Amino acid sequence: MESRVAIIEISNTFIRVIIGGSIDGEPVIIQKVESPISGLISRGEVLDEQKLVSILSELRTINDERTHLTYELNDVTLVIPPIGLEIFESEKTTNVVSPSSIIEKLDISNVISLVQKESIESDKVIVDVVPDYFRLEGDRYSIEPPIGDTSNSVHVHAKVHVMLRKYADTYKRLVESAGMRVRRMCVSPYAISTYAREHGVNKDYILVDMGAQITNITLVGNHAPIATTHILIGGNDLSFAIAEKFNCTEEQANNLKEVYGRFEHTLAFKPCLLNSVNQEGENACYYPEDLDHVIELFFRDNYFKQIDNALMTMLKDYPQEVLKLPLVVTGGFSKLRGLEKMMKERYSEQEVRFLDSDVIGARHPKYIALVGGLMCATHYKGALSDQRNKVNNIERVKR
């Protein structure tokens, strides 16, 4: 395995960390931890920075009880939600430093640095630069950094990921205040598209990443994000709808959502899912069809309409055919039982594919952005930082 790296994702409800590497180009996870942060971030807005730093500080040192190893996180890749993400294209050229015209890593760093210096509005910041291709003298093209090739100049065509400074700087500050260095920030749609590219997904599609509080919707072209938007609704909102209808706690509603979802089986009897007191103050028993009704109304009258409106707005300047691209659905909320059938019924004119993680140790779509971030960190593409994210000071824990 190549050098171990650490990836951190800060979502609205969890901070997740994975440690891993790459074997023959395939991601391998050796450790993962997560900590709930409900109430500390609301739909991307940080509410309690001090508490979040405290949680991140605790996650900086990870003890593996199975192997009796301690992992100290020093340098990390940070995966962040694409709140207000804008994507631009840039082209830059630099001369090769070496007198022999052999391209080295320094030359790649130099041309990427030129892209990083692109002029942007003062309230925004470049969070990542993703090369599409490199061009050398004689119209020679390369998808990978052409290290070792010979040319007097290197030209790069790259995607530039720009976010509002208040979001990007805040997420970065949280991690660095906990004693870790952020080597690279990576927006979640790019991380997911990196994973999807290596797992047989079409090069052009619409990515729907369903989270607990936010659903990110991204147009992906040639395996890279082109445009993105989001809607402020997710799995938690369905839990709230169930809790309101059944007059139960959010914890009970969340349990019903996760255990049963939209019931797809025909039974000879009607099991009571929950006993509660209805709005009239009477004892009531709620059955699978009652839960199905709440879920169907939530998606039909709210969720799907918001997705459709977001797509129409994001794609208004694109040809109509773009709206018919395949839908690739992922994220923790995508595991709702019965959702795949509802999505395929709603978007019957499009291919609908649900994307799960197949990586041992992280077989759930909620980890896909992290796994994609791991793939970005272990595959050199000439990103903003040439150095790997290191997990230092691995020590044996005393028995």
N, C-alpha and C positions, 0 to 999 in steps of 0.2 A: 504494500500500500504506500502511496505517496504521503508526504507530510500531512499530519492531521490538521484539520482546519475547524473553526467554530463559526456557526451561523446562528444569528439571533433574529427572531421575528417578533415584533411588537404589534399585536392586533388590538381590537377593542375589548377583548375579554380574557386574553391569555398572553403571557410572554413565553415563547417556546425557544429552546436551544437544542441544536443537534451538533454533535462532534463526529467527524467522519473524514473520509478521503476518497480516493479513486483507485480502482484496480481494473486495468485494461480499459480505461475510459468509463467504467460503470461506477456509480456512486455507492459507497459502502458506509453504513452508519454504525458507529461503535458505542454511542451513548446519546440519549435524548432525555430532556427534562422539560417540564412546563410548570408554570405557576399562574393561578387565576388572578385576574386584576379587575374583576367586575366593579364598576363604579369609579374606577380611576381614570378611564378614558371613555368618552362618550362620542361615538360616531366620528372618531378621528381627533377630537379635541381633548388635549391632556388636561385633566381636572386636578390631579394631585401629583405634582412632579416629585416632591420629596419622598412620598411613599413608593413611587415607581423606582426611584433611584435605590431605595433600600432593598426592594425585591431584586433588582438587577445585581446589586452588590452581593446578595446571598447566592445568586446563580453563578457568580464569577468562579467560585470554587465548587466543583462537582465531584462528589465521592461515588465511585462505582463499587457497590457492595459485593457484586459478583466477582470482580477481578481484584478487589482491594487496591484500586488505583485512584489517585486524586488528580483531577485535571484542573489546571489553573488557566483561565481564559485571559489572554493579554490582548491579542489582535483579533478582530472579528469582522465578518461581513454582516451588515445590518439590512434585513429585508423590511421594507416599510410599505404601508398602503399608499396607493397612487392618488392621494387627495390633491386635486387641482393639477394633476400631471399634464404637461404639454410636451409634445414630441416634435423636434425639428430635425432637419437634415443639414449636414455641414460637410464641406470638402476643404482639405488643407494639404499642402505639400511642403516637404522639408528636404534639404540636402543631406546626403549621407555623410557622417562624420569621418569614417575611416578613409585614409588615403587609397586603400585598395578597393574601395567601393563595396566592401562586403557589409551587408546590413546586419546590425546588431540590435540588441534589446533597447539600447539607448536611442537609436534612431526611431524605433516605434514609440518610445516614450515621448520623444520630441514632437512627433507629428500629432500625437494624441493631446499633448499639452497645448498645441496651437488651437485645437478644437475647443479645449476647456476655456480658452481665453476669449471665446465668442462673446460679444457684447449682448447682455440681456438686461431686462428691467431691474431696478435696484431692489425691489421686493421679492425677487425670484433668485434661485440658485441652481446651478447645474449639479445634479446628483449622480449622473452616470453618463458615460460616453461609450457607445456600443458600435464598433466598426462593422460596416456591411461588407466592405472589401478593401483591399489595397491594390494600387496600381504602380507598376515599375516602368522603367524606360522600355521602349519597344512594345508598348501596350500589353504588357504581361500583367495578368490579374491573379489575385490570390485571396481566398476567403480567410485563411489563417495568416497571422503575422509572418512575413517572408524573411524570417531570420536565417542568415546564411546565404541568401541569394545575393547576386551582384547587380548594383544599379547606382547611379549617381544621385538619384532622388527617390523619395517614397511619397506617394499620394494616398490619402485615405478618404473614403466616403463613409460617414458615420451618422448614427442616430444620436441625438442629444436629448437626454431626459431632464426636463426643467420642472421644478416645483416651487410653490410659494415658500419663501425663506422661513417663515414662522413655523411651518410644519417640519420641513427638513431639518432645520437647525435644532428644533426642540427634540425630535427623536434622537438625533445624534448626541445632543447634550446629555440626554438621559443616560446613554450608555457610557459616555466618557466620564460623566460624574461618578459612575460606579467603578471607575478605575480601569476601564478597557479602552483600547484604541480602535476606532472605526477605520479600517483600511479601505472599505468600499461600502457604499450604499447602493442597494439594488431594489427597484420597485417590484412589487409582487407580480404584476402581469408579465414583466420580462422574465422573471425567474420561472414562472409557470410555462411560458412559451418555450423556454430553454428545455424544460423537462418534456414538454409535448413534442418538440422537434425530434427527440431521440426515441419517441415511443409511437411512431407511426401515424401521428396526427397530420392531416392535410396542411399544406403550407399557408393556405388562406382560410380564415374562419373567424367567427365571433366568439370570444371567450367570455363566459359568464361565471364569475367567481363569487359564490354565495357564502357570505360570512354571517356572523351573529347579528351585526348591526348595520352593515354596509354590503351592498352587492356591487362589485366592480364589473363593468362591461367594457370590453376592449376589442377593437378591430385589429386583427393580426394579419399581416401580409408578408409573404415570403418568410414565415416563421418569426417575425419580429413585430412588436406592437407599433401601430401607426397612429391610432387615436384612441382615447379612453374617456370614459365618464363613469359616474356612479349614481346609485340611488340610495337614499338613507333608509333602507329597510332590509331586514334579514331574519334569521331564525328566531331571535329574541322577540320580534314583533308577533310571530305566530304564537309563541308561548303566551304573550300578553293577551292575545285574542282568545285563546283557549281558557286562560285564567278568568277573564271577564265573563265569558259565556257560562262556564261551569261554576263560577263563584268559588274558586279554589286558589291556593297559593301559586305563585309563579314556579316554585320548585315542583309542585304536583303537576302543573301544566307542562313543564319542560319534560318531566318523566313520561307523561302520556305521549308527548310528541316524539320522543326518542324511542320509546319501547314499541308503540303501536303505529304511529304515523297514520297514513290513510290505509285503512284496513282493506286487504285485497282477497280475503278468504271468505268462503261461504260456510257458515256454521249451522249446525242443527239446533243450537241454543243461542241465547243472547246473553253474553257475559256482561256483568255490570263492571264498568271500568273505574267508576268513582262514585262514591256517595257524598252528597253535598247538600247544602241548603240553597234553594234557588232564590231569585230576586224577590219572590213573594213571601219568603220566609218559610217555605215548606221544604220538607225532606225530599230529595230528588236523587234518582239513580241515572247516571249517564252511560250510554251504550256506544258500541263502535260506530253506529250510524250517526250519532250525535257528534262524535269527534270528526268523522268524515265530512259532515256538513260544514263545520267550522273551517276545516282545512280547505275544502273546495271553494268556499266563499272568499277566504283569504287570498287564494291564488287567482281566482277568476275576477274578483271585483277590485283587487288591489295590486298584488305583486306583478302579475302578468301585464297589467295595464301600465304600470310604472316602467317595466322593462321596455315595452313597446314604445312608449313616449321617449325614453332615453335613447333608444336606437334611432328613432326618426330624427331627433335633434342632432345626435352625433354624426349621422350619415346623410344629413340633408344636402351636402355638396357632393356626394358620391353617386354614381349610377345606381339605378333601382336594383340592378342584379346583386349588388352587395348585400342587400337585405335578405337575399336567399342563400347566403353562404351558410355552411354548416355551423351549428351551435355546439360549442364544446363547454360542458358544464362541470364545474368542480367546486371545491370549498366544503367546509364542514357541514353547512346546511344542505348540501346536495345529497347527503346520505338519508334524508327523510324518506321513509318507506312510502312507496307509491308515487313519488315525485317524477320518476322517469316516465311512467305511463302518462301522467298529466302533461308533462312537457312535450312528449311526442304527439299527443292529441292536439295540443294548442298550436304547435309549430309543425303541422303535418306535411307542409310543403318543403321542409328542410330536413337535412340529416341532423339528428341530435345524438351526440356522443357524450357519455358521462366518463370523466377521466379520474381514475383512482391511482394512487401510488402503488407500485409493485416492488418497492425497495424494502427488503427485510428490515424490520425494526421500525418502519414508518408506513405501514399499509393502511393508510386512511387519507382521504383527499385533503384533510386539514393540514397535512404535512407537505403537500406538493410544492408550495412556495419555498419552504425550507430546503427541500431536496433539490429544487431548481437552483436555489442560491448556492448550495454545495457544488453543483455542477459548474456554475459560473466561477466559483472560487478556485476550483481545481483544474480549470481549463483556461490556459492563458490565451486571451484574445486581444491583448494590448489595451486593457482597461486603464482607468485613472491611476491605479496603484499596481506597480509591477511585482510587488512583494506579496507572498502568500500570507494568509491569515494564520497565525501560529497559535498552537495550544501548548504553552510552555510548562515547565516544572511538573512533569508527570512523575508522581511518586507513589511508592507502595504504602498503603495504609496499614498501620499496625493492627494485627489481629487481636 
